[in-house]
Amino acid sequence: MYPSVISHKKGLFSRTTKKRHGRCLLVFTILPASGAFSAAHAYTITPAIQSFGTSGNSTVRFFTLINDSEKITPVELSVRRHSRDENGKTVKGALAEDDFLIYPAQAVLMPQDRISIQVRWMGPSDIATEQVYALDVKEVPLPEDGQEEDASGEGVRFQFKVLINYEVRLYVTPKGAEASMEVVSAGPAPAGGSKAAPALQVVCANKGSKRQSLKEARLVLTSPAAPSSKVVLDKVRMPELGGTVYAGGTRKFTVPWPDGLPVGPVSADIVVPGEGR
């Protein structure tokens, strides 16, 4: 899940004659890992990730909004498409109002309150590949009753209000879906200048129908110039190796040329423990 936060702070700047008041709204979004996201004196949502089926009871999942603070917190929920580019960066898609039913889509969390949210898949039951969405949970600012006066009668007072938003990941997975990773290309990266150090560029693709985590993946590299030698890159030797590749997606890695591998053409394979699950 991915959340966003808004905070409220005040600052007083001394003046001799005039009073001024200003307000600033700051929004921060927190993204999901696992479990509930928590922020001091804020609301949270759990779980951070949910998987849906395409038929039967698996099309319905429940979330819990928890307000551990002492303030009233209005929120609104919506679903949109989610994807990643070849560099692993998030690409926010269009709203998917016809694909899910959210109840309630708006809620007011009272202090120390808990509310259950039902999310139902309304899309087709015969999808061929896993579909990925983001459930956006946004805090709505309460209207201000009036401006607070500076007790000293002088100065400029600013109020900063911080809102918290969450982004929860939703996966809709057809029965029998499996991931299938392969290396599409590997070799020297395009030169960045005459003095640039050589770099290796590897492009991997998920040709399967389900997402694949690369957390435990390994790249196995060999060179025609030294067929008997083999270089294996894992998360330790190549920290960039990681993330998740969605069905039909690609991931590009560009790293310094590995020690022990002759610079030039290379052959590469990707090994993912438990691939296809």
C-alpha positions, 0 to 999 in steps of 0.5 A, a space after each residue: 500500500 502507498 499512503 500520503 500524509 498532510 501535517 499542520 504546523 504554525 509559525 510566527 514571524 515578528 512584525 511591528 504593524 500588520 497582521 497577516 495570516 496564511 495557510 498552506 496545504 501539503 500532501 504526501 503519499 505513502 506507498 505500500 510494502 506489507 501490513 498496515 502503514 502507520 504514521 504518528 497521530 494519523 489514520 491507517 489502512 490494512 492490508 497494504 496488498 490484496 489479491 482478487 479472483 475473477 469469480 465467486 467469493 474471491 471477487 470480494 475483499 475487505 480493508 480496515 480504516 483505523 483512526 488512532 488520532 483524536 481528530 475527525 478524518 474524512 476520506 474518499 476512495 477510488 481505484 485506478 489502473 497501475 503499471 510500471 515502465 522499463 525502469 521500474 517507475 510507477 505509471 499512474 493510469 486512468 480511473 477504473 470506476 467500472 472495474 470495482 465497486 467500493 462501499 463506502 467510497 466516502 467515510 468520516 473516521 471519528 477519533 479512535 474509530 474503525 471502519 470496514 471497506 468492501 471492494 468488489 471486482 466487477 470486471 470480466 471473469 475471463 481475463 487472460 492476464 493478471 490486472 494491476 490496480 491502485 486503491 487510492 485512499 485520500 484524506 479530505 481537508 475539513 473546512 476552516 471555521 475562521 482565522 486564528 488571531 495572533 495573541 500578541 496583536 502583531 506578526 504574521 501567522 502561517 498554518 500548514 496542514 498535512 494530509 495523509 493519502 494511501 495507495 494500496 495495490 490490487 491484483 486481479 489474477 485469473 486461475 492458472 496464471 504463471 510468470 515467465 521471465 526471460 532476457 530479451 537483450 544483453 550487452 554494452 550499454 550505449 556510450 555516454 561519452 568518450 571517457 565513460 566507463 563501460 556499462 552493461 545493459 540487460 533487458 528482461 521481459 515477463 512473457 507470462 500471465 502473472 507478476 514476478 518478483 525479482 527479489 531473489 533473481 540472479 543474472 547468469 552472464 557468459 562471454 563468447 571471448 571466454 566461454 568457460 567463464 561465468 559471472 553470476 549477479 545477485 542482489 548483493 553484487 547488483 543492488 539494482 536487481 529487484 522490484 516486480 515485473 508485471 505480466 507483459 512488462 519489461 525491466 531494463 538494468 544498466 550497471 557498471 561492467 561486472 568484474 571478470 566479464 570481458 567487455 563486449 557481446 554477452 549471453 545472459 539468462 535470468 534465474 528466478 527461484 519459484 518462478 511461475 508460482 
